[in-house]
Amino acid sequence: MKLASIHFYPIKSTAGHDVHEAEVQPWGLAGDRRYLITDERGVILTAREEPRLLACLATLDGGTLTLTGPHAAPLRVVPDVSMATVDVWGTPVEMTDCGDDAARWLSELAGRPVRLKWLDDPTRRPVDPAYGRPEDRVSLADGYPLLLTSTASLDRLNDWIVEGALERGEEAPAPLPMHRFRPNVVVEGAGVPFAEDEWKRVRIGEVDFRVTKGCDRCVLTTVDTATYTKGKEPIRTLARHRKWDGKVWFGINLIPDGVGRITVGDSVTIL
């Protein structure tokens, strides 16, 4: 089994990057989800509510963030000195505001007033103590430092989607791409679809990870990133084949037990 691809997302709920290698830090991949967008009340805004946010591509050059999108010229972000507390899925986190220019740029894209916030200190947000240790930290991912998915599992899911369409008398749809699920690391060669459900520890290259829990999926997976419109898949099919505890599941969450560099092609070992 090997590492097939690596992905990171500088701003939560915006477009991601496919990279050949990445640095694993205690709170996630370097550069992954250190920024997020809030509405004018300071509440997190994601592409679940505003799919057009996926049209924003944020690039990092050292510590400098640049925003690119279809609606305006690229913008270099200059963080402000003002701080605010943002409720990040139940945890209050102190974050730095990124200034009025970034707010105007993103507001025009979203079609509503928004602000960009930066987690300047990634040690501020603890992992849910039900699944992590007291010292575990996470940046601005939904809950855990990394998300792992498997090509074998996606292949099976796409087969199920086609089977369901044919049962309903519909034309077989094109396969869903992996980026719908916004993983950090994708493995191939697992053999059995959803084998990752049973993993407890995994080594990628020379870095060890704990598996915390499966990843329950939301409506964001139904957004077509080419049209920014929502459909029924994959939630409809996951609800038929992968539903328990009132949720639907695809992928697993990881916490690093060390730091280091991972590279596409690295061996992946179940410990």
LOTIRO-648217 format. One record per residue: residue number from 0; x, z, y of N, C-alpha, C in turn; residue in three letters. Coordinates in nm, 2 decimals. Example, Ala and Ser with C-alpha at 12.3 -4.5 7.8 and 13.67 -1.06 7.14 Angstrom:
BEGIN
> 0  1.32  0.78  -0.57  1.23  0.78  -0.45  1.32  0.78  -0.33  ALA .
> 1  1.28  0.71  -0.22  1.37  0.71  -0.11  1.29  0.79  0.00  SER .
//
This chain:
BEGIN
> 0  0.08  0.00  -0.12  0.00  0.00  0.00  0.09  0.00  0.12  MET .
> 1  0.05  -0.07  0.23  0.13  -0.08  0.35  0.05  -0.08  0.47  LYS .
> 2  0.11  -0.06  0.58  0.05  -0.06  0.72  0.03  -0.20  0.76  LEU .
> 3  -0.10  -0.24  0.78  -0.13  -0.38  0.81  -0.13  -0.40  0.96  ALA .
> 4  -0.17  -0.31  1.04  -0.17  -0.32  1.18  -0.18  -0.19  1.25  SER .
> 5  -0.14  -0.19  1.38  -0.14  -0.07  1.47  -0.22  -0.11  1.60  ILE .
> 6  -0.30  -0.02  1.65  -0.38  -0.04  1.77  -0.38  0.08  1.86  HIS .
> 7  -0.38  0.06  1.99  -0.40  0.17  2.08  -0.48  0.12  2.20  PHE .
> 8  -0.54  0.22  2.27  -0.64  0.19  2.37  -0.60  0.28  2.49  TYR .
> 9  -0.53  0.23  2.60  -0.49  0.32  2.70  -0.60  0.40  2.77  PRO .
> 10  -0.72  0.33  2.80  -0.83  0.39  2.85  -0.94  0.40  2.75  ILE .
> 11  -1.00  0.51  2.73  -1.10  0.53  2.63  -1.22  0.43  2.66  LYS .
> 12  -1.26  0.36  2.56  -1.38  0.27  2.56  -1.35  0.14  2.64  SER .
> 13  -1.22  0.10  2.65  -1.19  -0.03  2.70  -1.11  -0.10  2.60  THR .
> 14  -1.07  -0.22  2.63  -1.01  -0.31  2.53  -0.88  -0.25  2.48  ALA .
> 15  -0.84  -0.28  2.36  -0.72  -0.22  2.29  -0.61  -0.33  2.28  GLY .
> 16  -0.50  -0.28  2.23  -0.38  -0.36  2.21  -0.34  -0.35  2.07  HIS .
> 17  -0.30  -0.47  2.01  -0.24  -0.47  1.88  -0.09  -0.47  1.90  ASP .
> 18  -0.02  -0.38  1.83  0.13  -0.37  1.86  0.20  -0.37  1.72  VAL .
> 19  0.33  -0.41  1.72  0.40  -0.41  1.60  0.45  -0.27  1.56  HIS .
> 20  0.48  -0.19  1.66  0.53  -0.05  1.63  0.47  0.04  1.73  GLU .
> 21  0.47  0.17  1.70  0.43  0.27  1.79  0.49  0.40  1.76  ALA .
> 22  0.50  0.49  1.87  0.55  0.62  1.85  0.44  0.72  1.83  GLU .
> 23  0.45  0.79  1.72  0.35  0.90  1.69  0.39  1.02  1.76  VAL .
> 24  0.30  1.07  1.84  0.32  1.20  1.91  0.22  1.30  1.85  GLN .
> 25  0.23  1.43  1.88  0.14  1.53  1.82  0.00  1.50  1.85  PRO .
> 26  -0.04  1.44  1.96  -0.18  1.42  2.00  -0.23  1.28  1.98  TRP .
> 27  -0.14  1.20  1.92  -0.18  1.06  1.89  -0.07  0.96  1.92  GLY .
> 28  -0.10  0.83  1.91  0.00  0.73  1.94  0.03  0.74  2.09  LEU .
> 29  0.16  0.71  2.12  0.20  0.71  2.26  0.12  0.61  2.34  ALA .
> 30  0.06  0.65  2.45  -0.02  0.57  2.53  -0.16  0.55  2.49  GLY .
> 31  -0.20  0.62  2.39  -0.34  0.60  2.34  -0.44  0.70  2.40  ASP .
> 32  -0.54  0.64  2.47  -0.65  0.72  2.53  -0.61  0.84  2.61  ARG .
> 33  -0.52  0.81  2.71  -0.48  0.92  2.80  -0.57  0.91  2.93  ARG .
> 34  -0.65  0.81  2.94  -0.74  0.79  3.05  -0.88  0.78  3.00  TYR .
> 35  -0.98  0.81  3.09  -1.12  0.79  3.06  -1.19  0.77  3.19  LEU .
> 36  -1.32  0.72  3.17  -1.40  0.68  3.28  -1.52  0.78  3.29  ILE .
> 37  -1.55  0.83  3.41  -1.67  0.91  3.43  -1.77  0.85  3.52  THR .
> 38  -1.89  0.89  3.51  -1.99  0.85  3.61  -1.98  0.93  3.74  ASP .
> 39  -2.06  0.91  3.84  -2.05  0.97  3.97  -2.07  1.12  3.96  GLU .
> 40  -2.13  1.17  3.85  -2.15  1.32  3.83  -2.03  1.38  3.76  ARG .
> 41  -1.94  1.30  3.71  -1.82  1.35  3.64  -1.84  1.36  3.49  GLY .
> 42  -1.95  1.29  3.44  -1.98  1.29  3.30  -1.91  1.17  3.23  VAL .
> 43  -1.85  1.18  3.12  -1.78  1.07  3.05  -1.88  0.95  3.03  ILE .
> 44  -1.83  0.84  3.07  -1.90  0.71  3.05  -1.82  0.63  2.95  LEU .
> 45  -1.89  0.58  2.84  -1.82  0.50  2.74  -1.89  0.36  2.73  THR .
> 46  -1.83  0.28  2.65  -1.89  0.15  2.62  -2.02  0.16  2.54  ALA .
> 47  -2.05  0.28  2.49  -2.18  0.30  2.43  -2.29  0.27  2.53  ARG .
> 48  -2.27  0.32  2.65  -2.37  0.31  2.76  -2.34  0.18  2.84  GLU .
> 49  -2.22  0.15  2.86  -2.18  0.03  2.94  -2.08  -0.06  2.87  GLU .
> 50  -2.14  -0.15  2.78  -2.05  -0.23  2.70  -1.95  -0.32  2.78  PRO .
> 51  -1.98  -0.35  2.91  -1.89  -0.43  2.99  -1.75  -0.36  3.01  ARG .
> 52  -1.75  -0.23  2.99  -1.62  -0.17  3.00  -1.52  -0.23  2.90  LEU .
> 53  -1.56  -0.29  2.79  -1.47  -0.35  2.70  -1.40  -0.47  2.75  LEU .
> 54  -1.45  -0.52  2.87  -1.38  -0.63  2.93  -1.26  -0.59  3.01  ALA .
> 55  -1.24  -0.46  3.03  -1.12  -0.41  3.10  -1.01  -0.40  3.00  CYS .
> 56  -0.90  -0.46  3.03  -0.77  -0.45  2.96  -0.67  -0.37  3.04  LEU .
> 57  -0.63  -0.26  2.99  -0.54  -0.17  3.06  -0.40  -0.18  3.00  ALA .
> 58  -0.30  -0.21  3.08  -0.16  -0.23  3.02  -0.07  -0.12  3.08  THR .
> 59  0.02  -0.07  3.00  0.11  0.03  3.05  0.25  -0.03  3.06  LEU .
> 60  0.32  -0.01  3.17  0.46  -0.04  3.19  0.53  0.08  3.23  ASP .
> 61  0.59  0.15  3.13  0.65  0.28  3.16  0.53  0.37  3.18  GLY .
> 62  0.53  0.44  3.30  0.42  0.53  3.33  0.31  0.46  3.42  GLY .
> 63  0.32  0.33  3.45  0.23  0.26  3.54  0.12  0.19  3.46  THR .
> 64  0.00  0.22  3.50  -0.12  0.15  3.44  -0.17  0.04  3.53  LEU .
> 65  -0.19  -0.08  3.47  -0.25  -0.19  3.54  -0.38  -0.23  3.48  THR .
> 66  -0.48  -0.25  3.56  -0.62  -0.29  3.51  -0.63  -0.44  3.53  LEU .
> 67  -0.68  -0.51  3.42  -0.71  -0.65  3.43  -0.85  -0.68  3.38  THR .
> 68  -0.93  -0.76  3.45  -1.06  -0.79  3.40  -1.11  -0.92  3.46  GLY .
> 69  -1.23  -0.96  3.42  -1.28  -1.10  3.46  -1.34  -1.10  3.60  PRO .
> 70  -1.35  -0.99  3.67  -1.43  -0.98  3.79  -1.34  -0.96  3.92  HIS .
> 71  -1.22  -0.93  3.90  -1.13  -0.90  4.02  -0.99  -0.92  3.98  ALA .
> 72  -0.90  -0.92  4.09  -0.76  -0.93  4.06  -0.71  -0.81  3.99  ALA .
> 73  -0.60  -0.82  3.92  -0.54  -0.70  3.85  -0.51  -0.59  3.96  PRO .
> 74  -0.52  -0.47  3.91  -0.50  -0.36  4.00  -0.40  -0.26  3.94  LEU .
> 75  -0.30  -0.22  4.01  -0.20  -0.12  3.97  -0.26  0.02  4.01  ARG .
> 76  -0.27  0.11  3.91  -0.34  0.24  3.93  -0.24  0.34  3.99  VAL .
> 77  -0.27  0.40  4.09  -0.19  0.51  4.15  -0.27  0.64  4.15  VAL .
> 78  -0.24  0.73  4.05  -0.32  0.85  4.04  -0.31  0.93  4.17  PRO .
> 79  -0.42  1.00  4.20  -0.44  1.09  4.31  -0.37  1.22  4.28  ASP .
> 80  -0.38  1.32  4.37  -0.33  1.45  4.34  -0.45  1.55  4.31  VAL .
> 81  -0.57  1.50  4.33  -0.68  1.59  4.30  -0.71  1.60  4.16  SER .
> 82  -0.76  1.72  4.12  -0.79  1.76  3.98  -0.93  1.79  3.97  MET .
> 83  -0.99  1.76  3.85  -1.13  1.80  3.82  -1.14  1.83  3.67  ALA .
> 84  -1.24  1.92  3.64  -1.26  1.95  3.50  -1.37  1.86  3.45  THR .
> 85  -1.33  1.79  3.34  -1.42  1.70  3.27  -1.46  1.76  3.13  VAL .
> 86  -1.59  1.76  3.10  -1.63  1.80  2.97  -1.61  1.69  2.87  ASP .
> 87  -1.51  1.71  2.79  -1.47  1.61  2.69  -1.53  1.66  2.55  VAL .
> 88  -1.65  1.61  2.53  -1.73  1.64  2.41  -1.73  1.79  2.38  TRP .
> 89  -1.76  1.87  2.48  -1.78  2.01  2.46  -1.66  2.10  2.50  GLY .
> 90  -1.54  2.03  2.53  -1.42  2.11  2.57  -1.39  2.08  2.72  THR .
> 91  -1.39  2.18  2.81  -1.35  2.15  2.95  -1.20  2.12  2.96  PRO .
> 92  -1.17  2.01  3.02  -1.03  1.96  3.03  -1.00  1.93  3.17  VAL .
> 93  -0.89  1.98  3.22  -0.85  1.95  3.36  -0.78  1.81  3.36  GLU .
> 94  -0.83  1.73  3.45  -0.77  1.59  3.45  -0.75  1.55  3.60  MET .
> 95  -0.66  1.45  3.62  -0.62  1.40  3.75  -0.70  1.28  3.78  THR .
> 96  -0.76  1.27  3.90  -0.83  1.16  3.95  -0.73  1.04  3.98  ASP .
> 97  -0.78  0.92  3.96  -0.69  0.80  3.97  -0.71  0.72  4.10  CYS .
> 98  -0.79  0.78  4.19  -0.80  0.73  4.33  -0.91  0.63  4.35  GLY .
> 99  -0.94  0.60  4.48  -1.05  0.52  4.51  -1.04  0.38  4.48  ASP .
> 100  -0.92  0.32  4.48  -0.90  0.18  4.44  -0.94  0.16  4.30  ASP .
> 101  -0.90  0.24  4.21  -0.94  0.23  4.07  -1.08  0.25  4.05  ALA .
> 102  -1.14  0.34  4.12  -1.28  0.37  4.11  -1.36  0.25  4.16  ALA .
> 103  -1.32  0.18  4.27  -1.40  0.06  4.31  -1.38  -0.05  4.21  ARG .
> 104  -1.26  -0.07  4.16  -1.24  -0.18  4.06  -1.33  -0.16  3.94  TRP .
> 105  -1.33  -0.04  3.89  -1.41  -0.02  3.76  -1.56  -0.01  3.79  LEU .
> 106  -1.60  0.03  3.91  -1.74  0.04  3.95  -1.79  -0.10  3.96  SER .
> 107  -1.72  -0.20  4.01  -1.76  -0.33  4.02  -1.78  -0.39  3.88  GLU .
> 108  -1.69  -0.36  3.79  -1.70  -0.41  3.65  -1.82  -0.34  3.58  LEU .
> 109  -1.84  -0.21  3.60  -1.95  -0.14  3.52  -2.09  -0.16  3.59  ALA .
> 110  -2.09  -0.20  3.72  -2.21  -0.22  3.79  -2.28  -0.09  3.83  GLY .
> 111  -2.20  0.02  3.84  -2.24  0.15  3.88  -2.12  0.23  3.93  ARG .
> 112  -2.14  0.33  4.01  -2.03  0.41  4.06  -1.96  0.49  3.94  PRO .
> 113  -1.83  0.47  3.93  -1.75  0.54  3.83  -1.62  0.59  3.89  VAL .
> 114  -1.55  0.68  3.81  -1.42  0.72  3.85  -1.33  0.71  3.72  ARG .
> 115  -1.20  0.69  3.75  -1.10  0.69  3.64  -1.02  0.82  3.64  LEU .
> 116  -1.01  0.89  3.53  -0.94  1.01  3.52  -0.82  1.00  3.42  LYS .
> 117  -0.72  1.08  3.45  -0.60  1.07  3.37  -0.57  1.21  3.31  TRP .
> 118  -0.54  1.22  3.18  -0.50  1.34  3.12  -0.35  1.35  3.13  LEU .
> 119  -0.30  1.40  3.24  -0.16  1.40  3.27  -0.08  1.49  3.18  ASP .
> 120  -0.14  1.59  3.12  -0.08  1.68  3.03  -0.16  1.68  2.89  ASP .
> 121  -0.11  1.61  2.79  -0.18  1.59  2.67  -0.19  1.72  2.58  PRO .
> 122  -0.13  1.83  2.63  -0.14  1.95  2.55  -0.26  2.03  2.58  THR .
> 123  -0.35  1.98  2.68  -0.46  2.06  2.73  -0.58  2.07  2.63  ARG .
> 124  -0.59  1.97  2.55  -0.72  1.96  2.47  -0.69  1.99  2.32  ARG .
> 125  -0.74  2.10  2.27  -0.72  2.14  2.13  -0.81  2.06  2.04  PRO .
> 126  -0.77  2.04  1.91  -0.86  1.98  1.81  -0.96  2.08  1.77  VAL .
> 127  -1.08  2.03  1.73  -1.19  2.12  1.68  -1.13  2.22  1.58  ASP .
> 128  -1.14  2.35  1.60  -1.08  2.45  1.51  -1.14  2.45  1.37  PRO .
> 129  -1.25  2.39  1.35  -1.31  2.38  1.22  -1.23  2.28  1.13  ALA .
> 130  -1.15  2.20  1.19  -1.08  2.10  1.11  -0.93  2.10  1.14  TYR .
> 131  -0.88  2.17  1.25  -0.74  2.17  1.28  -0.68  2.31  1.29  GLY .
> 132  -0.56  2.31  1.32  -0.48  2.44  1.33  -0.48  2.47  1.48  ARG .
> 133  -0.45  2.60  1.51  -0.46  2.64  1.65  -0.36  2.56  1.74  PRO .
> 134  -0.25  2.51  1.69  -0.16  2.44  1.77  -0.19  2.29  1.78  GLU .
> 135  -0.28  2.24  1.70  -0.31  2.09  1.71  -0.38  2.05  1.84  ASP .
> 136  -0.33  1.93  1.89  -0.38  1.88  2.01  -0.43  1.74  1.99  ARG .
> 137  -0.52  1.69  2.08  -0.56  1.55  2.08  -0.58  1.51  2.22  VAL .
> 138  -0.55  1.38  2.24  -0.57  1.32  2.38  -0.71  1.31  2.41  SER .
> 139  -0.76  1.19  2.43  -0.90  1.17  2.47  -0.98  1.09  2.37  LEU .
> 140  -0.92  1.08  2.25  -1.00  1.02  2.14  -1.12  1.11  2.11  ALA .
> 141  -1.22  1.05  2.04  -1.34  1.13  2.02  -1.32  1.27  1.96  ASP .
> 142  -1.23  1.28  1.87  -1.21  1.41  1.81  -1.07  1.44  1.75  GLY .
> 143  -1.00  1.34  1.71  -0.87  1.36  1.64  -0.77  1.26  1.68  TYR .
> 144  -0.64  1.29  1.66  -0.53  1.21  1.71  -0.53  1.06  1.67  PRO .
> 145  -0.56  1.03  1.54  -0.55  0.90  1.49  -0.68  0.87  1.40  LEU .
> 146  -0.72  0.74  1.40  -0.82  0.69  1.31  -0.76  0.59  1.22  LEU .
> 147  -0.78  0.60  1.09  -0.73  0.51  0.99  -0.85  0.44  0.92  LEU .
> 148  -0.83  0.31  0.91  -0.93  0.23  0.83  -0.85  0.15  0.73  THR .
> 149  -0.93  0.09  0.63  -0.87  0.01  0.52  -0.93  -0.13  0.52  SER .
> 150  -0.85  -0.23  0.49  -0.90  -0.36  0.48  -0.99  -0.38  0.36  THR .
> 151  -0.96  -0.30  0.25  -1.05  -0.31  0.13  -1.19  -0.26  0.16  ALA .
> 152  -1.20  -0.16  0.24  -1.33  -0.10  0.28  -1.41  -0.20  0.37  SER .
> 153  -1.34  -0.26  0.46  -1.40  -0.36  0.55  -1.45  -0.48  0.47  LEU .
> 154  -1.37  -0.52  0.37  -1.41  -0.63  0.29  -1.54  -0.60  0.22  ASP .
> 155  -1.55  -0.48  0.16  -1.67  -0.44  0.09  -1.79  -0.43  0.18  ARG .
> 156  -1.77  -0.37  0.30  -1.88  -0.36  0.40  -1.93  -0.50  0.44  LEU .
> 157  -1.84  -0.59  0.46  -1.88  -0.73  0.50  -1.96  -0.80  0.38  ASN .
> 158  -1.92  -0.77  0.26  -1.99  -0.82  0.14  -2.13  -0.76  0.14  ASP .
> 159  -2.15  -0.63  0.17  -2.28  -0.57  0.18  -2.36  -0.63  0.29  TRP .
> 160  -2.30  -0.66  0.40  -2.38  -0.72  0.51  -2.43  -0.85  0.47  ILE .
> 161  -2.35  -0.93  0.41  -2.40  -1.07  0.36  -2.51  -1.05  0.26  VAL .
> 162  -2.49  -0.96  0.17  -2.60  -0.94  0.06  -2.73  -0.90  0.13  GLU .
> 163  -2.72  -0.81  0.23  -2.84  -0.77  0.29  -2.91  -0.88  0.37  GLY .
> 164  -2.83  -0.97  0.44  -2.88  -1.08  0.51  -2.95  -1.18  0.42  ALA .
> 165  -2.89  -1.21  0.30  -2.95  -1.30  0.21  -3.08  -1.24  0.15  LEU .
> 166  -3.08  -1.11  0.12  -3.21  -1.05  0.08  -3.32  -1.06  0.18  GLU .
> 167  -3.29  -1.06  0.30  -3.39  -1.07  0.41  -3.42  -1.22  0.44  ARG .
> 168  -3.36  -1.31  0.37  -3.38  -1.45  0.39  -3.31  -1.50  0.52  GLY .
> 169  -3.21  -1.44  0.56  -3.13  -1.47  0.68  -3.00  -1.55  0.64  GLU .
> 170  -2.95  -1.62  0.74  -2.82  -1.69  0.72  -2.71  -1.58  0.71  GLU .
> 171  -2.61  -1.60  0.62  -2.50  -1.51  0.61  -2.42  -1.50  0.74  ALA .
> 172  -2.40  -1.39  0.80  -2.33  -1.38  0.92  -2.18  -1.39  0.90  PRO .
> 173  -2.11  -1.42  1.01  -1.96  -1.41  1.00  -1.91  -1.27  0.98  ALA .
> 174  -1.80  -1.25  0.91  -1.75  -1.12  0.88  -1.72  -1.04  1.01  PRO .
> 175  -1.75  -0.91  1.01  -1.72  -0.83  1.12  -1.56  -0.81  1.13  LEU .
> 176  -1.50  -0.82  1.25  -1.36  -0.79  1.26  -1.33  -0.64  1.26  PRO .
> 177  -1.21  -0.60  1.22  -1.18  -0.46  1.22  -1.18  -0.40  1.36  MET .
> 178  -1.16  -0.48  1.46  -1.15  -0.41  1.59  -1.29  -0.35  1.64  HIS .
> 179  -1.40  -0.39  1.57  -1.53  -0.32  1.60  -1.52  -0.17  1.58  ARG .
> 180  -1.43  -0.13  1.49  -1.42  0.01  1.45  -1.31  0.09  1.53  PHE .
> 181  -1.23  0.02  1.61  -1.14  0.08  1.70  -1.04  0.17  1.63  ARG .
> 182  -0.98  0.13  1.52  -0.88  0.22  1.45  -0.75  0.22  1.52  PRO .
> 183  -0.67  0.32  1.49  -0.53  0.32  1.53  -0.44  0.26  1.43  ASN .
> 184  -0.46  0.28  1.30  -0.38  0.23  1.19  -0.48  0.17  1.09  VAL .
> 185  -0.44  0.05  1.04  -0.51  -0.01  0.93  -0.42  -0.03  0.81  VAL .
> 186  -0.47  0.01  0.69  -0.39  -0.01  0.57  -0.45  -0.12  0.48  VAL .
> 187  -0.36  -0.19  0.41  -0.40  -0.28  0.31  -0.33  -0.25  0.18  GLU .
> 188  -0.40  -0.30  0.07  -0.35  -0.27  -0.06  -0.40  -0.15  -0.12  GLY .
> 189  -0.51  -0.09  -0.06  -0.56  0.03  -0.12  -0.63  0.01  -0.25  ALA .
> 190  -0.67  -0.12  -0.28  -0.73  -0.16  -0.40  -0.88  -0.13  -0.41  GLY .
> 191  -0.91  0.00  -0.42  -1.05  0.04  -0.43  -1.11  0.06  -0.29  VAL .
> 192  -1.22  0.00  -0.26  -1.28  0.02  -0.13  -1.32  0.17  -0.11  PRO .
> 193  -1.30  0.22  0.01  -1.33  0.36  0.04  -1.25  0.46  -0.04  PHE .
> 194  -1.14  0.42  -0.09  -1.05  0.52  -0.16  -1.01  0.63  -0.06  ALA .
> 195  -1.00  0.59  0.07  -0.96  0.69  0.17  -1.05  0.81  0.18  GLU .
> 196  -1.17  0.80  0.13  -1.26  0.91  0.13  -1.20  1.04  0.07  ASP .
> 197  -1.12  1.01  -0.03  -1.06  1.12  -0.12  -0.92  1.16  -0.08  GLU .
> 198  -0.86  1.10  0.02  -0.73  1.13  0.06  -0.73  1.27  0.13  TRP .
> 199  -0.62  1.34  0.11  -0.60  1.47  0.18  -0.48  1.47  0.27  LYS .
> 200  -0.38  1.40  0.23  -0.25  1.38  0.31  -0.20  1.24  0.29  ARG .
> 201  -0.14  1.18  0.39  -0.09  1.05  0.38  0.04  1.04  0.46  VAL .
> 202  0.13  0.96  0.41  0.26  0.93  0.47  0.26  0.78  0.51  ARG .
> 203  0.29  0.76  0.64  0.30  0.62  0.69  0.45  0.61  0.74  ILE .
> 204  0.53  0.52  0.67  0.67  0.52  0.70  0.73  0.66  0.67  GLY .
> 205  0.78  0.72  0.77  0.84  0.86  0.75  0.76  0.97  0.82  GLU .
> 206  0.64  0.94  0.86  0.55  1.04  0.93  0.44  1.08  0.84  VAL .
> 207  0.42  1.21  0.82  0.32  1.27  0.74  0.20  1.30  0.83  ASP .
> 208  0.08  1.29  0.77  -0.05  1.32  0.84  -0.14  1.40  0.75  PHE .
> 209  -0.22  1.49  0.81  -0.33  1.55  0.74  -0.46  1.47  0.76  ARG .
> 210  -0.54  1.46  0.66  -0.67  1.40  0.68  -0.77  1.51  0.71  VAL .
> 211  -0.84  1.50  0.82  -0.93  1.61  0.86  -1.07  1.59  0.80  THR .
> 212  -1.12  1.47  0.82  -1.26  1.44  0.78  -1.28  1.29  0.79  LYS .
> 213  -1.39  1.24  0.73  -1.43  1.11  0.75  -1.47  1.09  0.90  GLY .
> 214  -1.48  0.96  0.94  -1.53  0.93  1.07  -1.67  0.88  1.07  CYS .
> 215  -1.76  0.96  1.14  -1.90  0.92  1.15  -1.91  0.82  1.27  ASP .
> 216  -1.98  0.71  1.24  -1.98  0.60  1.34  -2.10  0.59  1.43  ARG .
> 217  -2.08  0.54  1.55  -2.19  0.53  1.65  -2.22  0.39  1.68  CYS .
> 218  -2.31  0.38  1.78  -2.36  0.25  1.82  -2.25  0.16  1.88  VAL .
> 219  -2.14  0.21  1.92  -2.03  0.13  1.98  -1.98  0.02  1.88  LEU .
> 220  -1.99  0.05  1.75  -1.95  -0.05  1.65  -2.04  -0.17  1.65  THR .
> 221  -2.16  -0.16  1.71  -2.26  -0.27  1.71  -2.24  -0.37  1.82  THR .
> 222  -2.14  -0.33  1.91  -2.12  -0.42  2.03  -2.03  -0.54  2.00  VAL .
> 223  -2.08  -0.66  2.02  -2.00  -0.78  2.01  -1.90  -0.78  2.13  ASP .
> 224  -1.77  -0.78  2.10  -1.68  -0.77  2.21  -1.66  -0.90  2.28  THR .
> 225  -1.72  -1.01  2.23  -1.71  -1.14  2.30  -1.83  -1.16  2.40  ALA .
> 226  -1.94  -1.10  2.37  -2.06  -1.11  2.45  -2.11  -0.98  2.52  THR .
> 227  -2.05  -0.87  2.47  -2.09  -0.74  2.52  -2.24  -0.70  2.50  TYR .
> 228  -2.29  -0.76  2.39  -2.43  -0.73  2.35  -2.43  -0.65  2.22  THR .
> 229  -2.54  -0.57  2.20  -2.55  -0.49  2.08  -2.63  -0.56  1.98  LYS .
> 230  -2.59  -0.54  1.85  -2.67  -0.59  1.74  -2.71  -0.48  1.65  GLY .
> 231  -2.74  -0.51  1.52  -2.78  -0.41  1.43  -2.66  -0.37  1.33  LYS .
> 232  -2.57  -0.46  1.32  -2.46  -0.43  1.22  -2.34  -0.38  1.30  GLU .
> 233  -2.26  -0.29  1.23  -2.27  -0.25  1.09  -2.35  -0.13  1.06  PRO .
> 234  -2.42  -0.07  1.16  -2.49  0.06  1.14  -2.60  0.04  1.04  ILE .
> 235  -2.67  -0.07  1.04  -2.78  -0.09  0.95  -2.73  -0.09  0.80  ARG .
> 236  -2.62  -0.16  0.78  -2.57  -0.16  0.64  -2.50  -0.03  0.60  THR .
> 237  -2.43  0.03  0.69  -2.37  0.16  0.66  -2.48  0.26  0.63  LEU .
> 238  -2.59  0.26  0.70  -2.70  0.35  0.67  -2.75  0.33  0.53  ALA .
> 239  -2.74  0.21  0.48  -2.79  0.18  0.34  -2.69  0.23  0.24  ARG .
> 240  -2.56  0.22  0.26  -2.46  0.24  0.16  -2.37  0.36  0.19  HIS .
> 241  -2.36  0.41  0.31  -2.26  0.51  0.35  -2.32  0.61  0.43  ARG .
> 242  -2.44  0.66  0.40  -2.50  0.76  0.48  -2.51  0.89  0.41  LYS .
> 243  -2.46  1.00  0.47  -2.49  1.14  0.42  -2.47  1.23  0.53  TRP .
> 244  -2.52  1.35  0.52  -2.52  1.45  0.62  -2.58  1.40  0.75  ASP .
> 245  -2.68  1.30  0.74  -2.75  1.25  0.86  -2.66  1.15  0.94  GLY .
> 246  -2.54  1.11  0.89  -2.46  1.02  0.96  -2.41  0.91  0.88  LYS .
> 247  -2.35  0.80  0.94  -2.29  0.69  0.86  -2.14  0.70  0.88  VAL .
> 248  -2.07  0.65  0.78  -1.92  0.68  0.77  -1.84  0.56  0.75  TRP .
> 249  -1.73  0.55  0.82  -1.63  0.44  0.80  -1.50  0.48  0.86  PHE .
> 250  -1.39  0.50  0.77  -1.26  0.54  0.82  -1.24  0.69  0.81  GLY .
> 251  -1.12  0.73  0.83  -1.08  0.88  0.82  -1.00  0.92  0.95  ILE .
> 252  -1.01  1.04  0.98  -0.93  1.09  1.10  -0.81  1.16  1.05  ASN .
> 253  -0.70  1.15  1.13  -0.57  1.20  1.09  -0.51  1.29  1.20  LEU .
> 254  -0.44  1.39  1.16  -0.36  1.47  1.25  -0.21  1.46  1.20  ILE .
> 255  -0.12  1.43  1.29  0.02  1.42  1.26  0.08  1.55  1.22  PRO .
> 256  0.16  1.56  1.12  0.24  1.68  1.09  0.38  1.66  1.13  ASP .
> 257  0.41  1.56  1.21  0.54  1.53  1.26  0.53  1.42  1.36  GLY .
> 258  0.65  1.38  1.41  0.65  1.27  1.51  0.75  1.17  1.46  VAL .
> 259  0.74  1.05  1.52  0.83  0.94  1.47  0.77  0.81  1.50  GLY .
> 260  0.84  0.70  1.46  0.80  0.57  1.49  0.74  0.51  1.36  ARG .
> 261  0.62  0.44  1.38  0.57  0.37  1.27  0.57  0.22  1.30  ILE .
> 262  0.58  0.13  1.20  0.59  -0.01  1.22  0.51  -0.08  1.12  THR .
> 263  0.44  -0.19  1.16  0.37  -0.28  1.07  0.45  -0.31  0.95  VAL .
> 264  0.40  -0.30  0.84  0.47  -0.33  0.71  0.53  -0.20  0.65  GLY .
> 265  0.52  -0.09  0.72  0.57  0.04  0.66  0.49  0.07  0.53  ASP .
> 266  0.55  0.13  0.44  0.48  0.18  0.32  0.38  0.29  0.36  SER .
> 267  0.27  0.30  0.29  0.17  0.40  0.31  0.16  0.47  0.17  VAL .
> 268  0.18  0.60  0.17  0.18  0.68  0.04  0.08  0.79  0.05  THR .
> 269  0.00  0.81  -0.05  -0.09  0.92  -0.06  -0.02  1.04  -0.12  ILE .
> 270  -0.02  1.15  -0.05  0.06  1.27  -0.09  -0.03  1.37  -0.17  LEU .
//
